[in-house]
Structures are given as C-alpha cells and as structure tokens.
Amino acid sequence: MLQGRRLTRALLVWDFDEDVWFSDGPVLLDFEGEQVEIVHQKFDEISITWNTVDPALPLDWAGEGLRLGWRGGVPDKLARLQGQRLQAVELLTWVDEDMAQGMVGVGFLFPHGQVTIYNALDKNGMEFKDPDQRYARQRVSA
C-alpha cells in the first residue's frame, strides 16, 4: 500500500554524454522502501513493476555504447515532490480518436503537486499539471 507514504526518491535514466533524460528507460519512484518502476514502449505498452530494478547496478542499454546511469533531483518539478505523502494514484486512458487512443498513463497525486508518466510515442513522457481532458481517469488503491 503506497497511499500515505512519502516519496523518498525519484530516479531517471540519464544520458551523461548528452546531459539529458534518457526517456526510454524506466522511471523509479521510491515510497519509503517500496519502489514503483514505470516504462512505456511502442505506442500502447506500459510496464509497471515493483522492487525489481536495482539502481545500484550499472546500466547497459543493449550494447548501444551509451553512458547511462541513474540520476535523482531532475527535473526540478519531480524533485519538489519528494518528501510529500502520496494521496492517490490514477490510471489514465487516452480516449481521443487519434493514434494515441487507448494509451495508458499513471498519475501520482500529492498535496502540493502531481506527476503523470505517460506514453510519449515509444518512450516515457512526464508532466506536472492536471492531465488532459482527453484522458479517462480511474483512481486505484495504492
């Protein structure tokens, strides 16, 4: 049960050569020792796992020769959510009649902000405002 737990750490895969978020990798959110891992692939696949990714291990992205590693504290809006208690989790389904129809995102709501991790066409996207009205929302027990 995550609801009521504090977000203690958020990690993204970072491309150290380009100094940017490598959004193909999973987003790790740690709630007082319970780690949720989210990654989007293709146009309609999402993987949500619990406590399976060890950020202490080095990353090797299928032999691509990229210098990747875990980084916390980025972006600033995500870092500002740390320390806050999780109020709710929402599954979001895109219902507009376009190529993203049926795409699923996950929203995490906190007292002073929120983050939505969504499918940005074969990679993760992240936003920090109310989800678009073209999402159907369903609160889930966290």
C-alpha positions as CSV (number, residue, x, y, z in Angstrom):
1,M,0.0,0.0,0.0
2,L,1.6,3.2,-1.2
3,Q,-1.1,5.7,-0.2
4,G,0.1,7.9,2.7
5,R,3.7,7.0,2.1
6,R,6.3,9.7,1.4
7,L,8.0,9.9,-2.0
8,T,11.6,9.4,-0.7
9,R,13.4,9.2,-4.1
10,A,12.8,9.5,-7.8
11,L,15.4,8.3,-10.3
12,L,15.6,8.7,-14.0
13,V,18.0,7.1,-16.5
14,W,20.4,9.8,-17.5
15,D,22.5,10.1,-20.7
16,F,25.7,11.5,-19.4
17,D,27.1,12.4,-22.8
18,E,24.1,14.5,-23.9
19,D,23.2,15.5,-20.3
20,V,19.6,14.7,-20.8
21,W,16.9,12.3,-19.5
22,F,17.0,9.1,-21.4
23,S,13.3,8.6,-21.6
24,D,13.4,5.1,-23.0
25,G,14.4,3.8,-19.5
26,P,12.2,3.2,-16.5
27,V,11.1,5.9,-14.1
28,L,11.8,4.8,-10.5
29,L,9.6,6.2,-7.7
30,D,10.5,5.1,-4.2
31,F,7.9,5.4,-1.4
32,E,9.7,4.7,1.8
33,G,11.2,1.5,0.5
34,E,8.5,0.4,-1.9
35,Q,9.8,1.1,-5.4
36,V,7.5,1.5,-8.4
37,E,9.1,1.2,-11.8
38,I,7.3,2.5,-14.9
39,V,8.3,2.3,-18.6
40,H,6.3,2.8,-21.8
41,Q,7.2,1.0,-25.0
42,K,5.8,1.0,-28.5
43,F,2.6,3.0,-28.8
44,D,0.4,1.0,-26.4
45,E,2.6,-0.9,-23.9
46,I,3.2,0.0,-20.3
47,S,5.1,-2.0,-17.7
48,I,4.6,-1.3,-14.0
49,T,6.8,-3.3,-11.7
50,W,7.6,-3.3,-8.0
51,N,11.1,-3.6,-6.5
52,T,12.6,-5.3,-9.5
53,V,15.2,-2.7,-10.7
54,D,18.4,-2.3,-8.6
55,P,19.7,1.3,-9.3
56,A,23.0,0.3,-7.7
57,L,23.8,-1.9,-10.7
58,P,25.3,-0.3,-13.8
59,L,23.1,0.2,-16.9
60,D,23.9,-1.4,-20.2
61,W,21.4,-0.4,-22.9
62,A,21.6,-3.3,-25.3
63,G,25.2,-2.6,-26.3
64,E,24.4,0.9,-27.7
65,G,27.6,2.3,-26.2
66,L,25.7,5.0,-24.3
67,R,27.0,6.3,-21.0
68,L,23.8,5.9,-18.9
69,G,23.2,6.0,-15.2
70,W,20.6,6.8,-12.6
71,R,20.1,10.4,-11.6
72,G,17.9,11.9,-8.9
73,G,16.9,15.5,-8.5
74,V,15.8,16.0,-12.0
75,P,13.7,17.6,-13.3
76,D,13.1,20.2,-10.6
77,K,9.3,19.7,-10.6
78,L,9.8,16.0,-9.8
79,A,12.4,16.7,-7.1
80,R,10.0,19.1,-5.4
81,L,7.5,16.2,-4.9
82,Q,10.0,14.3,-2.7
83,G,9.1,14.3,0.9
84,Q,5.4,14.6,0.2
85,R,2.8,11.9,1.0
86,L,1.1,10.2,-1.8
87,Q,-2.6,10.9,-1.8
88,A,-3.8,9.0,-4.8
89,V,-2.8,7.1,-7.9
90,E,-4.8,7.3,-11.2
91,L,-4.8,5.1,-14.3
92,L,-5.3,7.4,-17.2
93,T,-6.6,6.1,-20.6
94,W,-6.4,8.3,-23.7
95,V,-9.9,8.3,-25.2
96,D,-9.5,10.8,-28.2
97,E,-9.9,9.2,-31.6
98,D,-6.3,9.5,-32.8
99,M,-3.2,7.3,-32.9
100,A,-2.8,7.5,-29.1
101,Q,-6.3,6.2,-28.4
102,G,-6.1,3.6,-25.6
103,M,-2.7,4.7,-24.4
104,V,-2.4,4.3,-20.6
105,G,-0.6,6.7,-18.3
106,V,-0.2,6.8,-14.5
107,G,-0.8,9.8,-12.3
108,F,0.6,10.3,-8.8
109,L,-1.2,13.0,-6.7
110,F,0.4,14.7,-3.8
111,P,-0.7,17.6,-1.5
112,H,1.4,20.1,-3.4
113,G,1.7,18.8,-7.0
114,Q,1.4,15.8,-9.2
115,V,3.3,13.8,-11.8
116,T,1.8,11.9,-14.8
117,I,4.0,9.4,-16.6
118,Y,2.6,8.8,-20.0
119,N,3.4,7.2,-23.3
120,A,5.2,9.8,-25.5
121,L,5.2,7.6,-28.6
122,D,7.5,4.7,-27.7
123,K,9.1,6.3,-24.6
124,N,8.2,7.9,-21.3
125,G,6.8,11.4,-21.1
126,M,6.3,13.3,-17.9
127,E,4.0,16.2,-17.0
128,F,3.2,18.0,-13.8
129,K,-0.2,19.5,-14.3
130,D,-3.8,18.2,-14.4
131,P,-4.0,15.5,-17.1
132,D,-5.5,16.5,-20.4
133,Q,-9.3,16.2,-20.6
134,R,-9.0,13.6,-23.2
135,Y,-7.9,11.1,-20.5
136,A,-10.5,8.9,-18.8
137,R,-9.4,8.7,-15.1
138,Q,-9.7,5.9,-12.7
139,R,-8.4,6.1,-9.2
140,V,-6.8,2.9,-7.9
141,S,-6.0,1.7,-4.5
142,A,-2.4,2.5,-3.9
